[in-house]
Amino acid sequence: MAIQLYVQAKSKADINRRLEASEVLVGTEYKMLEETKYPLNTNLPTGTIIKVFDKTDGQGVPYAKAYGQWDAGLCRVR
């Protein structure tokens, strides 16, 4: 099963622009009572699902507004 990460950003294009500007971005995987953080870099497996959010519900759970897949070779979200 592919990793699913939530990344706080305006859009997939915003993530890619920030990565191109050498900004270090981190995605969070939420599992039952556990959060794991992964940097978006070439070590992240291709095909990882990226869920873009900029808002959370009242309890801090991210509300995804866009979805994409990670391309480790290009270091971009497609």
MOPAC internal coordinates of N, CA, C and O (Angstrom, degrees):
PM7 1SCF
backbone

  N    0.0000 0     0.00 0     0.00 0    0    0    0
  C    1.4574 1     0.00 0     0.00 0    1    0    0
  C    1.5343 1   109.05 1     0.00 0    2    1    0
  O    1.2310 1   120.86 1   -45.64 1    3    2    1
  N    1.3052 1   115.96 1   134.36 1    3    2    1
  C    1.4707 1   121.28 1  -177.67 1    5    3    2
  C    1.5236 1   110.61 1   -71.22 1    6    5    3
  O    1.2310 1   121.34 1   -29.96 1    7    6    5
  N    1.3128 1   115.04 1   150.04 1    7    6    5
  C    1.4551 1   121.43 1   174.47 1    9    7    6
  C    1.5249 1   108.12 1   -70.45 1   10    9    7
  O    1.2310 1   120.44 1   -38.78 1   11   10    9
  N    1.3299 1   116.76 1   141.22 1   11   10    9
  C    1.4549 1   122.00 1   175.94 1   13   11   10
  C    1.5214 1   107.97 1  -119.28 1   14   13   11
  O    1.2310 1   120.89 1   -62.74 1   15   14   13
  N    1.3361 1   115.91 1   117.26 1   15   14   13
  C    1.4521 1   120.76 1  -176.85 1   17   15   14
  C    1.5205 1   111.35 1  -115.57 1   18   17   15
  O    1.2310 1   120.78 1   -39.66 1   19   18   17
  N    1.3160 1   116.12 1   140.34 1   19   18   17
  C    1.4550 1   122.60 1   172.49 1   21   19   18
  C    1.5248 1   107.59 1   -97.09 1   22   21   19
  O    1.2310 1   120.87 1   -50.59 1   23   22   21
  N    1.3351 1   115.94 1   129.41 1   23   22   21
  C    1.4570 1   121.55 1   179.45 1   25   23   22
  C    1.5296 1   107.50 1  -126.06 1   26   25   23
  O    1.2310 1   120.74 1   -51.72 1   27   26   25
  N    1.3265 1   116.18 1   128.28 1   27   26   25
  C    1.4551 1   120.04 1  -179.95 1   29   27   26
  C    1.5223 1   109.48 1   -82.19 1   30   29   27
  O    1.2310 1   120.95 1   -62.43 1   31   30   29
  N    1.3317 1   115.79 1   117.57 1   31   30   29
  C    1.4625 1   122.24 1  -178.65 1   33   31   30
  C    1.5188 1   108.47 1  -166.50 1   34   33   31
  O    1.2310 1   120.84 1    -9.30 1   35   34   33
  N    1.3380 1   116.00 1   170.70 1   35   34   33
  C    1.4670 1   121.16 1   177.71 1   37   35   34
  C    1.5259 1   111.49 1   -76.98 1   38   37   35
  O    1.2310 1   120.95 1   145.58 1   39   38   37
  N    1.3560 1   115.79 1   -34.42 1   39   38   37
  C    1.4616 1   120.81 1  -175.77 1   41   39   38
  C    1.5234 1   109.30 1  -167.51 1   42   41   39
  O    1.2310 1   120.92 1    -5.54 1   43   42   41
  N    1.3393 1   115.84 1   174.46 1   43   42   41
  C    1.4678 1   119.95 1   174.53 1   45   43   42
  C    1.5235 1   109.67 1   -63.50 1   46   45   43
  O    1.2310 1   120.33 1   140.17 1   47   46   45
  N    1.3312 1   116.97 1   -39.83 1   47   46   45
  C    1.4665 1   120.86 1   178.77 1   49   47   46
  C    1.5274 1   110.44 1   -62.36 1   50   49   47
  O    1.2310 1   120.25 1   142.23 1   51   50   49
  N    1.3145 1   117.13 1   -37.77 1   51   50   49
  C    1.4654 1   121.18 1   177.54 1   53   51   50
  C    1.5248 1   110.29 1   -62.57 1   54   53   51
  O    1.2310 1   120.15 1   137.52 1   55   54   53
  N    1.3209 1   117.32 1   -42.48 1   55   54   53
  C    1.4669 1   121.06 1   177.50 1   57   55   54
  C    1.5253 1   109.70 1   -59.75 1   58   57   55
  O    1.2310 1   120.45 1   131.58 1   59   58   57
  N    1.3317 1   116.75 1   -48.42 1   59   58   57
  C    1.4633 1   120.77 1  -177.99 1   61   59   58
  C    1.5292 1   111.89 1   -63.29 1   62   61   59
  O    1.2310 1   120.16 1   139.72 1   63   62   61
  N    1.3423 1   117.31 1   -40.28 1   63   62   61
  C    1.4731 1   120.44 1   177.40 1   65   63   62
  C    1.5265 1   110.71 1   -62.84 1   66   65   63
  O    1.2310 1   120.47 1   137.00 1   67   66   65
  N    1.3161 1   116.72 1   -43.00 1   67   66   65
  C    1.4625 1   120.76 1  -179.54 1   69   67   66
  C    1.5288 1   111.43 1   -66.29 1   70   69   67
  O    1.2310 1   120.42 1   142.15 1   71   70   69
  N    1.3232 1   116.80 1   -37.85 1   71   70   69
  C    1.4644 1   120.18 1   176.61 1   73   71   70
  C    1.5309 1   110.73 1   -65.89 1   74   73   71
  O    1.2310 1   120.48 1   138.25 1   75   74   73
  N    1.3293 1   116.68 1   -41.75 1   75   74   73
  C    1.4688 1   120.82 1   178.26 1   77   75   74
  C    1.5295 1   111.23 1   -62.30 1   78   77   75
  O    1.2310 1   120.61 1   150.78 1   79   78   77
  N    1.3345 1   116.43 1   -29.22 1   79   78   77
  C    1.4653 1   121.22 1   178.95 1   81   79   78
  C    1.5309 1   111.22 1   -85.85 1   82   81   79
  O    1.2310 1   120.61 1  -167.33 1   83   82   81
  N    1.3267 1   116.44 1    12.67 1   83   82   81
  C    1.4748 1   123.97 1   177.82 1   85   83   82
  C    1.5269 1   114.07 1    66.88 1   86   85   83
  O    1.2310 1   120.44 1  -157.04 1   87   86   85
  N    1.3190 1   116.76 1    22.96 1   87   86   85
  C    1.4648 1   119.90 1   174.86 1   89   87   86
  C    1.5258 1   108.34 1   -76.38 1   90   89   87
  O    1.2310 1   120.30 1   -40.38 1   91   90   89
  N    1.3088 1   117.03 1   139.62 1   91   90   89
  C    1.4672 1   121.42 1   177.47 1   93   91   90
  C    1.5320 1   107.56 1   -87.53 1   94   93   91
  O    1.2310 1   121.00 1   -62.69 1   95   94   93
  N    1.3332 1   115.69 1   117.31 1   95   94   93
  C    1.4628 1   121.04 1   178.91 1   97   95   94
  C    1.5170 1   109.03 1  -110.56 1   98   97   95
  O    1.2310 1   121.29 1   -34.41 1   99   98   97
  N    1.3136 1   115.13 1   145.59 1   99   98   97
  C    1.4616 1   121.28 1  -178.62 1  101   99   98
  C    1.5199 1   108.54 1  -126.76 1  102  101   99
  O    1.2310 1   120.87 1   -44.77 1  103  102  101
  N    1.3227 1   115.94 1   135.23 1  103  102  101
  C    1.4544 1   122.02 1   174.91 1  105  103  102
  C    1.5159 1   109.19 1  -106.43 1  106  105  103
  O    1.2310 1   120.95 1   -26.92 1  107  106  105
  N    1.3287 1   115.79 1   153.08 1  107  106  105
  C    1.4533 1   121.10 1  -178.69 1  109  107  106
  C    1.5220 1   110.07 1  -117.54 1  110  109  107
  O    1.2310 1   121.08 1   -50.44 1  111  110  109
  N    1.3268 1   115.53 1   129.56 1  111  110  109
  C    1.4598 1   122.07 1   174.68 1  113  111  110
  C    1.5209 1   106.99 1   -99.28 1  114  113  111
  O    1.2310 1   120.71 1   -54.17 1  115  114  113
  N    1.3284 1   116.25 1   125.83 1  115  114  113
  C    1.4568 1   121.41 1   179.77 1  117  115  114
  C    1.5179 1   109.36 1  -104.63 1  118  117  115
  O    1.2310 1   121.07 1   -56.65 1  119  118  117
  N    1.3126 1   115.56 1   123.35 1  119  118  117
  C    1.4602 1   122.19 1   173.89 1  121  119  118
  C    1.5215 1   107.13 1  -127.16 1  122  121  119
  O    1.2310 1   119.98 1    -7.26 1  123  122  121
  N    1.2824 1   117.65 1   172.74 1  123  122  121
  C    1.4539 1   122.36 1  -178.68 1  125  123  122
  C    1.5257 1   110.87 1   -49.86 1  126  125  123
  O    1.2310 1   120.07 1   -67.97 1  127  126  125
  N    1.3155 1   117.46 1   112.03 1  127  126  125
  C    1.4634 1   124.43 1   176.69 1  129  127  126
  C    1.5291 1   113.71 1    58.42 1  130  129  127
  O    1.2310 1   120.37 1  -155.44 1  131  130  129
  N    1.3286 1   116.89 1    24.56 1  131  130  129
  C    1.4647 1   120.13 1  -176.00 1  133  131  130
  C    1.5292 1   110.45 1  -148.57 1  134  133  131
  O    1.2310 1   120.49 1   -42.17 1  135  134  133
  N    1.3196 1   116.66 1   137.83 1  135  134  133
  C    1.4532 1   122.91 1   173.92 1  137  135  134
  C    1.5259 1   108.09 1  -124.17 1  138  137  135
  O    1.2310 1   120.66 1   -47.78 1  139  138  137
  N    1.3277 1   116.34 1   132.22 1  139  138  137
  C    1.4532 1   121.43 1   177.70 1  141  139  138
  C    1.5147 1   108.33 1  -124.16 1  142  141  139
  O    1.2310 1   120.20 1   -47.87 1  143  142  141
  N    1.3157 1   117.23 1   132.13 1  143  142  141
  C    1.4632 1   122.04 1  -179.00 1  145  143  142
  C    1.5292 1   110.06 1  -102.68 1  146  145  143
  O    1.2310 1   121.07 1   -41.82 1  147  146  145
  N    1.3265 1   115.55 1   138.18 1  147  146  145
  C    1.4662 1   122.72 1   178.85 1  149  147  146
  C    1.5254 1   108.92 1  -130.50 1  150  149  147
  O    1.2310 1   119.58 1   -48.50 1  151  150  149
  N    1.3260 1   118.41 1   131.50 1  151  150  149
  C    1.4662 1   119.35 1   173.67 1  153  151  150
  C    1.5293 1   109.34 1   -73.78 1  154  153  151
  O    1.2310 1   120.84 1   -35.41 1  155  154  153
  N    1.3236 1   116.00 1   144.59 1  155  154  153
  C    1.4566 1   120.52 1   176.08 1  157  155  154
  C    1.5304 1   107.12 1   -83.67 1  158  157  155
  O    1.2310 1   121.27 1   -79.05 1  159  158  157
  N    1.3217 1   115.18 1   100.95 1  159  158  157
  C    1.4589 1   121.38 1   179.51 1  161  159  158
  C    1.5231 1   108.90 1  -152.78 1  162  161  159
  O    1.2310 1   120.14 1     6.97 1  163  162  161
  N    1.3192 1   117.35 1  -173.03 1  163  162  161
  C    1.4626 1   121.09 1  -175.70 1  165  163  162
  C    1.5257 1   113.14 1   -68.04 1  166  165  163
  O    1.2310 1   119.58 1   166.23 1  167  166  165
  N    1.3294 1   118.42 1   -13.77 1  167  166  165
  C    1.4663 1   120.88 1   177.91 1  169  167  166
  C    1.5282 1   112.52 1   -78.99 1  170  169  167
  O    1.2310 1   120.20 1   162.73 1  171  170  169
  N    1.3203 1   117.23 1   -17.27 1  171  170  169
  C    1.4622 1   121.62 1   178.58 1  173  171  170
  C    1.5292 1   108.02 1   -75.25 1  174  173  171
  O    1.2310 1   119.55 1   -50.99 1  175  174  173
  N    1.3296 1   118.46 1   129.01 1  175  174  173
  C    1.4667 1   120.16 1  -175.56 1  177  175  174
  C    1.5309 1   113.70 1   -62.60 1  178  177  175
  O    1.2310 1   121.05 1   -40.80 1  179  178  177
  N    1.3245 1   115.60 1   139.20 1  179  178  177
  C    1.4598 1   120.96 1   173.46 1  181  179  178
  C    1.5287 1   108.00 1   -59.01 1  182  181  179
  O    1.2310 1   120.89 1   -41.62 1  183  182  181
  N    1.3170 1   115.91 1   138.38 1  183  182  181
  C    1.4630 1   120.90 1  -179.29 1  185  183  182
  C    1.5170 1   113.28 1    97.76 1  186  185  183
  O    1.2310 1   120.22 1   172.16 1  187  186  185
  N    1.3372 1   117.18 1    -7.84 1  187  186  185
  C    1.4617 1   119.81 1   175.85 1  189  187  186
  C    1.5235 1   108.17 1   -58.26 1  190  189  187
  O    1.2310 1   120.43 1   -46.46 1  191  190  189
  N    1.3117 1   116.78 1   133.54 1  191  190  189
  C    1.4634 1   121.46 1  -178.99 1  193  191  190
  C    1.5259 1   108.54 1   -81.86 1  194  193  191
  O    1.2310 1   121.06 1   -51.58 1  195  194  193
  N    1.3183 1   115.57 1   128.42 1  195  194  193
  C    1.4553 1   122.17 1   178.83 1  197  195  194
  C    1.5251 1   107.99 1  -109.68 1  198  197  195
  O    1.2310 1   121.01 1   -57.40 1  199  198  197
  N    1.3247 1   115.67 1   122.60 1  199  198  197
  C    1.4596 1   121.93 1   177.64 1  201  199  198
  C    1.5279 1   107.35 1  -109.49 1  202  201  199
  O    1.2310 1   120.96 1   -63.38 1  203  202  201
  N    1.3232 1   115.76 1   116.62 1  203  202  201
  C    1.4614 1   121.86 1  -176.85 1  205  203  202
  C    1.5225 1   108.64 1   -89.11 1  206  205  203
  O    1.2310 1   120.93 1   -46.44 1  207  206  205
  N    1.3374 1   115.83 1   133.56 1  207  206  205
  C    1.4617 1   119.70 1   177.26 1  209  207  206
  C    1.5172 1   110.27 1  -142.16 1  210  209  207
  O    1.2310 1   121.51 1   -24.26 1  211  210  209
  N    1.3348 1   114.72 1   155.74 1  211  210  209
  C    1.4622 1   119.40 1   171.52 1  213  211  210
  C    1.5226 1   111.36 1  -134.87 1  214  213  211
  O    1.2310 1   120.86 1   177.68 1  215  214  213
  N    1.3295 1   115.97 1    -2.32 1  215  214  213
  C    1.4649 1   120.76 1   178.15 1  217  215  214
  C    1.5232 1   109.57 1  -133.01 1  218  217  215
  O    1.2310 1   121.28 1   -26.76 1  219  218  217
  N    1.3214 1   115.15 1   153.24 1  219  218  217
  C    1.4607 1   120.62 1   174.53 1  221  219  218
  C    1.5261 1   108.56 1  -123.14 1  222  221  219
  O    1.2310 1   121.17 1   -17.99 1  223  222  221
  N    1.3192 1   115.36 1   162.01 1  223  222  221
  C    1.4585 1   118.23 1   175.26 1  225  223  222
  C    1.5301 1   107.91 1   -76.83 1  226  225  223
  O    1.2310 1   119.42 1     4.60 1  227  226  225
  N    1.2794 1   118.71 1  -175.40 1  227  226  225
  C    1.4519 1   122.47 1  -176.41 1  229  227  226
  C    1.5168 1   114.92 1   -63.68 1  230  229  227
  O    1.2310 1   119.97 1   165.01 1  231  230  229
  N    1.3452 1   117.67 1   -14.99 1  231  230  229
  C    1.4593 1   121.09 1  -177.52 1  233  231  230
  C    1.5227 1   112.65 1  -109.58 1  234  233  231
  O    1.2310 1   120.20 1  -167.84 1  235  234  233
  N    1.3232 1   117.22 1    12.16 1  235  234  233
  C    1.4549 1   120.90 1   176.83 1  237  235  234
  C    1.5105 1   115.10 1    88.10 1  238  237  235
  O    1.2310 1   119.71 1  -172.52 1  239  238  237
  N    1.3212 1   118.15 1     7.48 1  239  238  237
  C    1.4630 1   121.57 1   178.46 1  241  239  238
  C    1.5327 1   108.31 1   -83.23 1  242  241  239
  O    1.2310 1   119.80 1   -54.11 1  243  242  241
  N    1.3498 1   117.99 1   125.89 1  243  242  241
  C    1.4685 1   120.34 1  -177.50 1  245  243  242
  C    1.5267 1   112.52 1   -66.24 1  246  245  243
  O    1.2310 1   121.43 1   -35.70 1  247  246  245
  N    1.3226 1   114.88 1   144.30 1  247  246  245
  C    1.4581 1   122.66 1   176.61 1  249  247  246
  C    1.5256 1   107.66 1  -108.21 1  250  249  247
  O    1.2310 1   120.25 1   -74.12 1  251  250  249
  N    1.3411 1   117.12 1   105.88 1  251  250  249
  C    1.4708 1   121.87 1  -176.19 1  253  251  250
  C    1.5192 1   110.91 1   -70.47 1  254  253  251
  O    1.2310 1   121.35 1   -44.88 1  255  254  253
  N    1.3361 1   115.03 1   135.12 1  255  254  253
  C    1.4600 1   119.50 1   178.50 1  257  255  254
  C    1.5275 1   112.18 1  -117.14 1  258  257  255
  O    1.2310 1   120.38 1   168.72 1  259  258  257
  N    1.3366 1   116.88 1   -11.28 1  259  258  257
  C    1.4667 1   121.60 1   177.33 1  261  259  258
  C    1.5216 1   108.53 1  -152.86 1  262  261  259
  O    1.2310 1   121.30 1   -26.21 1  263  262  261
  N    1.3145 1   115.12 1   153.79 1  263  262  261
  C    1.4575 1   121.57 1  -178.35 1  265  263  262
  C    1.5143 1   109.54 1  -129.74 1  266  265  263
  O    1.2310 1   120.77 1   -31.40 1  267  266  265
  N    1.3249 1   116.13 1   148.60 1  267  266  265
  C    1.4499 1   120.75 1   176.16 1  269  267  266
  C    1.5200 1   109.56 1  -156.05 1  270  269  267
  O    1.2310 1   120.99 1    -0.77 1  271  270  269
  N    1.3166 1   115.72 1   179.23 1  271  270  269
  C    1.4615 1   121.40 1   176.80 1  273  271  270
  C    1.5131 1   109.13 1  -123.54 1  274  273  271
  O    1.2310 1   121.34 1   -36.17 1  275  274  273
  N    1.3239 1   115.04 1   143.83 1  275  274  273
  C    1.4523 1   122.05 1  -178.90 1  277  275  274
  C    1.5148 1   110.55 1   -80.65 1  278  277  275
  O    1.2310 1   120.71 1   -43.75 1  279  278  277
  N    1.3338 1   116.24 1   136.25 1  279  278  277
  C    1.4594 1   123.21 1   174.62 1  281  279  278
  C    1.5283 1   106.36 1  -115.50 1  282  281  279
  O    1.2310 1   120.11 1   -77.66 1  283  282  281
  N    1.3233 1   117.40 1   102.34 1  283  282  281
  C    1.4643 1   121.80 1  -175.39 1  285  283  282
  C    1.5313 1   111.66 1   -66.94 1  286  285  283
  O    1.2310 1   119.83 1   148.44 1  287  286  285
  N    1.3132 1   117.93 1   -31.56 1  287  286  285
  C    1.4536 1   120.91 1  -179.89 1  289  287  286
  C    1.5251 1   112.30 1   -64.80 1  290  289  287
  O    1.2310 1   120.86 1   140.46 1  291  290  289
  N    1.3222 1   115.96 1   -39.54 1  291  290  289
  C    1.4630 1   120.85 1   179.41 1  293  291  290
  C    1.5231 1   112.65 1   -95.60 1  294  293  291
  O    1.2310 1   120.49 1   167.31 1  295  294  293
  N    1.3264 1   116.67 1   -12.69 1  295  294  293
  C    1.4632 1   123.12 1  -176.86 1  297  295  294
  C    1.5343 1   109.32 1    57.82 1  298  297  295
  O    1.2310 1   121.42 1  -128.73 1  299  298  297
  N    1.3385 1   114.89 1    51.27 1  299  298  297
  C    1.4680 1   122.45 1  -177.12 1  301  299  298
  C    1.5157 1   110.48 1  -144.60 1  302  301  299
  O    1.2310 1   121.48 1   -19.53 1  303  302  301
  N    1.3369 1   114.77 1   160.47 1  303  302  301
  C    1.4588 1   121.81 1   172.25 1  305  303  302
  C    1.5191 1   107.69 1   -95.56 1  306  305  303
  O    1.2310 1   120.78 1   -48.15 1  307  306  305
  N    1.3422 1   116.10 1   131.85 1  307  306  305
  C    1.4789 1   120.71 1   177.96 1  309  307  306
  C    1.5111 1   108.39 1  -104.28 1  310  309  307
  O    1.2310 1   120.10 1   180.00 1  311  310  309

